[in-house]
Amino acid sequence: MARRKDDRAKADLSAFDQAGARVFDNPLVTEVSDSYLEYAFSVIHSRALPDARDGLKPVHRRILWSMYEQGHRPDRGHVKSARIVGDVMGKYHPHGDAAIYDAMVRLAQDFSLNVPLIDGHGNFGSPDDGPAAARYTEARMSREAMLLVGELGEDTVDVEPNYDGSLTQPTVLPAAFPNLLVNGASGIAVGMATNMIPHNLAEVVQAARWLINHPDATLDKLMEFVPGPDLPTGGLLLGLDEVRRAYETGRGVVRMRARVETGPLEGSRGRQAITVTELPYGVGAEKVIAAITNEVNKTKRLTGIADVKDLTDRENGTRLVVECKVGVNPQALLADLYRLTPLEQSFGVNNLVLVDGQPQTLGLKQLLEVFLAHRYEVVTRRSAYRKRKREERLHLVDGLLIALLDIDKVVKLIRASEDAQAAKDGLMQKFKLSEIQATYILDTPLRRLTKYDRLELEAEQEKLRGEIAELSKILDDPKVLRKLVSDELAAVVRQFGADRRTTLVDGDLKEVLAASVPAGPLEVADDPCQVILSATGLVARTAAESEEAAEARRRSGRVKHDAVRAVVHSTARGRVLLVTSAGRAFKIDVLPLPVLPEQSGTVSLRGGMSAAELVPLEPGETVVGLAPLGPSAEGSPGLALGTRHGVVKVCAPEWPVRSDEFEVISLRDGDEVVGATWLTDGAETLAFVSSEASLLRFAASVVRPQGIKGGGMAGINLPAGARVVFFGAIRTDDPRHGEPMVVTSTGATVKVTPFKAYPAKGRATGGVRAQRFLKGELDLAVAWIGARPVGATATGDPVELPPADPRRDGSGFAVMLGPTVIGHQIDRD
């Protein structure tokens, strides 16, 4: 049977030979190799890789060309996407409609491109979901896309036949801006692939303009204009050393990271939340949620997460909320999220593009050079085209003006001619006109041969000569050409430039990643700590530590804080109360507060957080005191408050349960709280110091506690024009912290006096003098009463105070304090 088949095949071949057909005997290996190479070249050149000049792959270029040719421009209405896809497929791109529509959709997505080239109407998808079907969406070209195709009608680029030879299409678009660098590109060919990251339009154009005037510019100089990629979705980009490597060689790996905010969860008690506001390029919220769910439920590598909510909407943009369990350190959890979920992604840069039809891997400077060379050619061809058109028009205008000078003779000659050809020949011979000029004169209506039209033609003639001269300069002088290209690029930025979206984090990638890993455990134990308010308005906490660790620290030595205004005891998972000068109180969580850094046995308050970052303060409103919440507040009569007008109040600690913001005193118009001190047991002494240097002290027990709605009672009598500059509660029975001292300052002189030198008087009296004013001194600028007083500038630098003066009514020492605050030192226990 097999032999019969072979014989039959030989007979068929001999039949072909007899019929005159040529039969080639080609080995299978050679045939497959040649066919595969042809296929690979077709994919590389005609499908997968972008052209370095306009930054487009053939399908994108054909989509824009078809839309431009069909008139789907920004100043016209949207049309069905299916219609556009059909035109592209039938005329220029003989491939599947799904592939064409997918390519078209990407050109319309503002999360894929920095400068979308298609203005889409309808559902064009998201990083998680695909678009609606082509029959449901509509599209037209964007205004930015017109910069790529706007010069097509001026012989700026070469054209080629379409796939069946019935139409022509451009081989490349004129491209008035560096689209490849601005929007990036990706594609998989045969044996090679490209993956280019987007950049900021304004930055890329600035680098291109610098390169125009400085062709020998170094990469480091260009990176002053283009410091790194700028992604449409924002976020952070880590490791600029790797970015420079990619700009130099065309290859590299950069690390993208989501932008997040950590803070208290709205409407919760003691719970923290991580809010994601910007995601890495190409990552959607649903992809992140799916990864978190998998890590929590299946692999069990993520712990400490209570819930994940996607609150993203069109009004607020990306908003992915990760709720932490109680006591979880959000920074430690965030490090795990970066490590285990798409909140941190790598982008492999591979700048493989087509240059003169050949695939090449280019760095930043080479990509700019290829684009600029293309723009020089486009502008040169455009200028030559415009010059040629103006010369042709000038030739016609010159002939028409010649005819108008002797219009009577021209009319007479035409009327005497037997036919149009004779008239043409007569005009050419008598008036020395070309055939084109003579034909144009014969075709011109008589109504164009008026005196007014002659003036218009002379003005047009002058204008055309000027334009031809300008175009000649562009064609003859390379400097003029380069300046024109630079000016046109600057105009693009003025019209379409946008601010940078992505934040760049400098340094080596490994070092940056190592530095971003927070120290400390994921879950923080509810150990005792202290919350501290500095005299400069910073809030912080000490590190949570066990009772044994605290006792060991006390035995080893004291750690002090300079210029402290208030301190309350709490726990790491507890809450405290912030009291403001407007008489408002805010409940805040202790855990998010920064832990004070320890340096050489001392803790610096400069690591604190501004109170304005914790609570919504009004202009001019400041935090003046702290109060504990929970077990630390038990047994206290409440919060002692003193106001600018001399009112005193002890607010009973009966705080609203459901509200995190409330008033603790009803203030009169123009009044404000100057001091708020937590009373431990009611044995404290309350003290006022007024601007005219009067000090009044009385027992806290004489002030009856009131509810939060109460307005207080008279504390100190003030003469006209005077005000309270200090109010506080002072303990006189605390030998460990030392004797309380009184510090007063007029700004030019300072006085320090023992508090025991001032006798106690009744509430609502005038007090006794605390400092005698020298000549030129009018009132006190600063006053403070407390143990171990210290002075500090508004920036936290120490200010030396004078030695104590036992005289309560003596004058101060000449010490220039300037904008100084007074506080005290405390033990960390």
Secondary structure, 3 states (H helix, E strand, C coil): CHHHHHHHHHHHHHHHHHCCCCCCCCCHHHHHHHHHHHHHHHHHHHHHCCECCCCCCHHHHHHHHHHHHHCCCCCCCCEEHHHHHHHHHHHCCCCCHHHHHHHHHHHHCCCCCCCCCEEEECCCCCCCCCCCCCCCCEEEECCCCHHHHCCHHHCCCCEEECCCCCCEEECCCCCCCCHHHHHCEEEECCCCEEEECCCCHHHHHHHHHHHHHCCCCCHHHHHHHCCCCCCCCCCEEECHHHHHHHHHHCEEEEEEECEEEEEECCCCCCCEEEEEEECCCCCCHHHHHHHHHHHHHHHCCCCCEEEEEECCECCCECCEEEEECCCECHHHHHHHHHHHCCCEEEEEEECEEEECCEEEECCHHHHHHHHHHHHHHHHHHHHHHHHHHHHHHHHHHHHHHHHHHCHHHHHHHHHHCCCHHHHHHHHHHHHCCCHHHHHHHHHCCHHHCCHHHHHHHHHHHHHHHHHHHHHHHHHHCHHHHHHHHHHHHHHHHHHHCCCCCCEEECCCHHHHHHHCCCCCCCECCCCEEEEEEECCCEEEECCCCCHHHHHHHHHHCCCEEEEEEEEEEEECCCEEEEEECCCEEEEEECCCCCECCEECCEECHHHCEEHHHCCCCCCCCCEEEEEECHHHHCCCCEEEEEECCCEEEEECCCCCCCCCEEECCCCCCCCCEEEEEEECCCCCEEEEEECCCEEEEEEHHHCCCECCCCCCEECECCCCCCCEEEEEEECCCCCCCCCEEEEEECCCEEEEEEHHHCCCCCCCECCEECCCCCCCCCCCCEEEEEECEEEEECCCCEECCCCCCCCCCCCCEECCCCCEEEEEEEECC
